[in-house]
Amino acid sequence: MIRFSRAQTVLAVAAIGAASALAAGAAVPAMHAISASGWHTSCRGTGHRHCPSSSPTSPGPAGVSSSPAPRPTGTSPSLSPTTPGPVPTTSSPSPTPTSATPAPASTGSGGTYACTVTGFSNQCGSYSDPAIYGSTAGQVAYTGNQNVNLASGETGKMQANSLSDWQATINAPAGNTAVSEWSNSSDTLTKWTAATGDRPDPLSGYHSLTSNLTLVPQDVPGASYDNGWDVWGGDSGTNNNYAYEMMIWTNQLNRGSCGGGGTPVRHGVTFGSQTFSLCEWGTGSTGEFIWYLSDASGNPVNETSSSVDIYAMLQWMIAQGYYPPGYGLNQITAGSEVCSTGGHDMTITMSRWTLAKS
């Protein structure tokens, strides 16, 4: 997952080349025109924070406060359901298959893609899509495989036509338990003015923010992954960018409880007709929250095609004191975190991604 400032966006677009090259989805270096301060180091690598063991202690991005978001006085996390609602009707994960199934059919034109990159250091894009808020507002939007914590010998290929039409092929060693890479579409929402510089886009300016995602992983023996969204934000009244990370998983396989090391915070929280559970990794700028689709008791429920209410989730986080009242958005990405593919080639296909704001 790549994070760009407004100024870095201008540099990136200029470096990519002419508009015709952009439309063709030319490959660009993953770290193109990104200053060192645009990245942070943690046990999940440059884009994510949670690890398969202990909570991370490494610093967040430069300029980010290390203090956790305020919580209501005298309260503590509870595992009792809040606003229990109907449990999604989709089934829980099936047992790990014993043989690989065919890769999902390509949605690219004629089974081909305009951009192909290999490894984990290049991206496809930039792309603009009227169905994805922010990608048509002068911001940078890319697809790619991001190095989070690559395992020895891991390989990857990204093929893309757009932010909502791509296919990643990953081969990660059997038995690897750490998140090793993040195949994703990335949409930056950070706002810039001459007076304030880069600041998160205030959530107070939104009435709604919803997203649809269709992301189909190939079933291979020994696979371990999670699919969904990664939402980054900060305090919109300051330059406190990328202080808060909130993931939303709607499909997971062999990821253990809360991704293998997080702390359950709440079960049975409903947004519309969906029920989610909430986990926490660490605190403050070195931590993150993970919502995962579940039943009321916290058992994971899987969907390959989902719609989520990101605005309602963020408002819940603010109301519960996890995020500040002045919360704003920096970036929203959608994709697949891979730990292992059992040593097989595994193809992940995105055929839909929308992001709608009102």
C-alpha positions in Angstrom: 0.0 0.0 0.0 1.5 3.3 -1.1 0.9 6.6 0.6 1.3 9.9 -1.4 1.1 13.5 -0.4 -0.4 16.1 -2.7 3.0 17.3 -3.7 4.3 13.7 -4.2 1.2 13.1 -6.4 2.2 15.9 -8.8 5.8 14.5 -9.0 4.5 11.0 -9.6 2.1 11.9 -12.3 4.7 14.0 -14.0 7.2 11.2 -13.9 4.8 8.6 -15.3 4.6 10.4 -18.6 2.0 11.6 -21.0 -1.7 11.1 -20.5 -1.8 8.3 -23.1 0.7 6.4 -21.2 -1.4 6.7 -18.0 -4.5 5.5 -19.9 -2.5 2.4 -21.0 -1.7 1.6 -17.4 2.1 1.8 -17.7 4.1 0.2 -14.9 5.8 2.6 -12.5 8.2 2.0 -9.6 6.3 1.4 -6.3 8.3 4.0 -4.4 8.4 6.5 -7.3 8.5 10.1 -6.0 7.9 9.1 -2.4 10.0 10.7 0.3 11.4 8.6 3.1 8.9 10.3 5.5 6.1 8.8 3.5 6.8 5.3 4.8 7.1 3.8 8.2 8.9 0.6 9.4 7.1 -2.0 11.4 6.9 -5.7 11.7 4.3 -5.7 8.9 6.5 -3.8 6.6 5.8 -0.4 4.9 2.1 -0.5 4.7 0.5 -2.5 7.5 1.0 -2.9 11.3 -0.1 -6.2 12.7 2.2 -9.1 13.0 1.7 -12.9 13.7 3.2 -12.6 17.2 3.6 -9.8 19.7 2.2 -6.3 19.2 4.4 -4.0 17.2 6.5 -1.4 18.9 8.2 0.3 16.0 7.4 4.0 15.2 4.7 5.2 12.8 5.1 7.7 10.0 7.1 10.8 10.7 5.1 13.5 12.4 2.5 11.2 13.7 1.6 11.3 17.4 2.3 8.1 19.2 -0.4 8.6 21.8 -3.5 6.4 21.4 -6.9 7.7 20.6 -8.9 8.8 23.6 -11.4 6.4 25.2 -14.4 7.1 27.3 -13.5 7.4 31.0 -14.3 4.4 33.1 -15.0 2.0 30.1 -13.2 -1.1 29.0 -13.7 -3.3 25.9 -16.5 -5.7 26.2 -17.2 -8.9 24.2 -21.0 -8.7 24.7 -23.0 -8.0 21.6 -24.0 -4.4 20.8 -27.0 -3.8 18.6 -27.4 -7.5 17.8 -28.9 -8.0 14.3 -29.4 -10.6 11.7 -26.4 -12.9 11.0 -25.3 -12.9 7.4 -26.5 -16.0 5.6 -23.2 -16.8 3.9 -21.4 -19.9 5.1 -18.3 -20.0 7.2 -15.0 -21.0 5.6 -14.9 -24.6 4.2 -12.0 -26.9 5.1 -8.7 -26.3 3.2 -8.9 -28.0 -0.2 -6.6 -30.9 -0.9 -6.0 -29.9 -4.5 -5.8 -26.6 -6.3 -8.9 -25.4 -8.2 -8.6 -23.5 -11.4 -7.8 -19.8 -11.2 -10.8 -17.5 -11.4 -11.6 -16.4 -14.9 -10.1 -13.1 -16.0 -12.3 -10.1 -16.3 -9.8 -8.3 -18.5 -10.7 -7.5 -22.1 -10.2 -10.8 -24.0 -8.4 -12.2 -21.0 -5.6 -9.7 -21.4 -4.4 -6.8 -19.2 -2.8 -3.5 -20.3 -0.3 -3.5 -17.5 1.9 -6.4 -16.2 4.5 -6.1 -13.5 6.5 -8.8 -11.6 7.9 -8.8 -8.2 6.9 -6.3 -5.4 8.6 -3.1 -6.4 6.4 -1.8 -9.2 2.8 -0.7 -9.6 0.3 -0.3 -12.4 -1.3 3.1 -12.8 -2.1 5.8 -12.0 -5.8 5.2 -12.8 -8.9 7.4 -12.6 -12.3 5.8 -12.1 -15.6 7.8 -11.7 -17.0 5.0 -9.6 -14.1 5.4 -7.0 -14.4 8.7 -5.1 -11.0 10.5 -4.9 -9.4 8.8 -7.9 -10.9 11.5 -10.2 -10.0 14.4 -7.8 -6.3 14.8 -8.7 -5.1 12.1 -6.3 -3.0 9.1 -7.1 -4.6 5.7 -7.5 -2.5 2.6 -8.2 -2.8 -1.2 -8.2 0.1 -3.5 -7.3 1.7 -6.1 -5.0 3.3 -4.5 -2.0 6.1 -6.0 -0.1 5.0 -6.2 3.5 7.3 -8.9 4.9 8.3 -11.1 2.0 9.2 -14.7 2.7 12.3 -16.2 1.2 11.7 -17.2 -2.4 8.2 -15.5 -2.6 7.2 -14.4 -6.1 4.4 -12.2 -7.4 2.8 -10.8 -10.6 0.2 -8.1 -11.0 -1.9 -7.6 -14.2 -4.3 -4.7 -14.3 -6.6 -2.7 -16.5 -7.9 -0.4 -13.8 -8.5 0.0 -10.1 -11.4 -2.5 -10.2 -10.1 -4.9 -12.8 -6.9 -6.8 -12.0 -5.4 -10.2 -11.2 -2.5 -11.0 -8.9 -0.6 -14.3 -8.9 1.3 -15.0 -5.7 3.5 -17.9 -4.6 4.4 -17.8 -0.9 6.1 -20.7 0.9 4.0 -23.3 2.7 3.6 -22.7 6.5 4.4 -19.0 6.4 2.3 -17.3 9.1 3.2 -13.6 8.7 1.5 -11.3 6.3 4.0 -11.2 3.5 2.4 -9.1 0.8 -0.6 -6.9 0.0 -2.1 -7.0 -3.5 -4.3 -3.9 -3.7 -5.9 -0.9 -5.3 -4.9 2.3 -3.6 -6.8 5.6 -3.5 -5.4 8.6 -1.7 -7.8 11.2 -0.1 -5.4 13.4 1.8 -6.2 17.1 1.2 -3.6 19.9 0.6 -3.7 23.7 1.0 -0.8 26.2 0.9 -1.7 27.3 4.4 -1.9 23.9 6.1 0.0 21.4 3.8 -1.2 17.8 3.8 -4.1 17.0 6.2 -6.6 14.2 6.4 -9.9 14.9 4.6 -12.4 15.7 7.5 -15.1 13.0 8.0 -17.4 15.9 9.1 -17.6 16.8 5.4 -19.2 13.4 4.6 -22.8 12.2 4.9 -22.0 8.7 3.7 -19.1 6.6 2.5 -19.9 3.1 1.1 -17.9 0.6 -0.9 -18.5 -2.5 -2.9 -15.8 -5.2 -3.6 -15.7 -8.4 -5.5 -12.4 -10.2 -4.9 -12.1 -13.9 -5.6 -9.1 -15.9 -4.3 -8.2 -19.2 -5.9 -8.4 -22.2 -3.6 -5.0 -23.8 -3.1 -3.9 -26.2 -0.4 -2.3 -24.5 2.6 -3.4 -21.0 1.7 -3.7 -18.3 4.4 -5.0 -14.8 3.5 -7.6 -12.1 4.3 -9.4 -9.9 1.8 -11.1 -6.5 2.2 -10.3 -2.9 2.9 -7.6 -0.9 4.7 -8.6 2.6 5.8 -6.1 5.1 7.0 -6.8 8.4 8.7 -5.7 11.0 11.2 -6.8 14.1 13.0 -8.1 16.5 10.4 -7.3 19.6 12.5 -3.6 18.9 12.4 -0.9 17.3 10.1 -1.4 14.1 12.0 -1.6 12.0 8.8 -1.9 8.2 8.8 -2.2 7.9 12.6 -5.1 5.4 12.6 -5.4 2.2 10.6 -8.7 0.3 10.3 -9.0 -2.9 8.3 -12.3 -4.5 7.2 -12.1 -8.2 6.4 -15.0 -9.9 4.6 -13.1 -13.0 3.6 -10.4 -14.9 5.4 -8.8 -18.3 5.5 -6.5 -19.9 8.1 -5.8 -16.5 9.8 -6.5 -17.7 13.3 -8.2 -15.5 15.9 -7.9 -11.8 15.0 -5.2 -12.6 12.5 -3.2 -14.7 14.9 -2.4 -12.3 17.6 -4.8 -9.4 18.0 -7.1 -8.9 21.0 -10.9 -9.4 20.5 -12.7 -6.1 21.5 -16.3 -6.6 20.5 -18.6 -9.2 18.9 -22.0 -8.8 17.4 -21.8 -5.2 16.1 -24.2 -4.6 13.3 -24.0 -2.2 10.4 -27.2 -2.4 8.3 -27.7 -6.2 7.7 -24.1 -7.2 8.4 -22.6 -8.4 11.6 -18.9 -7.8 12.5 -16.4 -8.5 15.2 -13.7 -6.0 16.2 -10.0 -6.8 17.1 -7.2 -4.5 18.2 -3.5 -4.8 17.5 -1.3 -2.5 19.7 -2.4 1.0 20.5 -2.2 4.5 19.0 0.0 5.1 15.9 1.6 1.7 16.1 -1.6 -0.2 16.4 -4.7 -0.9 14.3 -8.2 -2.1 14.4 -9.6 -5.0 12.4 -13.3 -5.5 11.7 -14.1 -9.0 10.3 -17.4 -10.3 9.0 -18.8 -12.7 11.6 -21.8 -14.2 13.3 -23.0 -12.8 16.6 -20.5 -15.0 18.5 -17.5 -13.9 16.5 -17.2 -16.9 14.1 -15.8 -15.6 10.8 -18.3 -15.5 7.8 -16.9 -15.3 4.3 -18.1 -13.3 1.3 -16.2 -12.9 -2.0 -18.6 -10.1 -3.0 -19.5 -7.5 -0.3 -20.8 -4.0 0.4 -19.6 -2.2 3.5 -20.6 1.1 5.2 -17.2 2.6 6.0 -18.8 5.8 7.2 -20.9 4.0 9.8 -17.9 2.1 11.0 -15.8 5.2 11.4 -18.6 7.0 13.2 -18.9 4.0 15.6 -15.1 4.2 16.3 -15.5 7.9 17.1 -18.5 7.4 19.3 -16.7 4.7 21.2 -13.7 7.0 21.8 -11.2 5.0 19.7 -10.8 7.8 17.2 -11.0 11.6 17.8 -14.0 13.7 16.9 -11.9 15.5 14.3 -11.0 12.3 12.4 -10.3 12.6 8.7 -9.3 10.2 5.9 -5.9 9.9 4.3 -6.3 6.7 2.1 -8.5 3.8 1.3 -7.2 0.6 -0.3 -8.8 -2.7 -1.2 -7.2 -6.0 -1.8 -5.8 -9.2 -0.4 -3.2 -9.8 2.4 -1.4 -13.1 1.8 0.6 -15.1 4.4 1.0 -18.4 2.5 -0.2 -20.0 -0.7 1.1 -23.4 0.4 4.0 -23.1 -2.1 1.6 -23.0 -5.0 0.8 -20.2 -7.5 -2.4 -18.6 -6.2 -4.4 -16.2 -8.4 -6.6 -13.4 -6.8 -9.0 -11.7 -9.1 -10.7 -8.3 -8.5 -13.7 -7.6 -10.8 -15.4 -4.8 -8.9 -14.5 -2.0 -6.5 -16.5 1.1 -5.9 -16.2 3.9 -3.4 -19.2 6.3 -3.1 -19.3 9.5 -1.0 -22.2 11.9 -0.3 
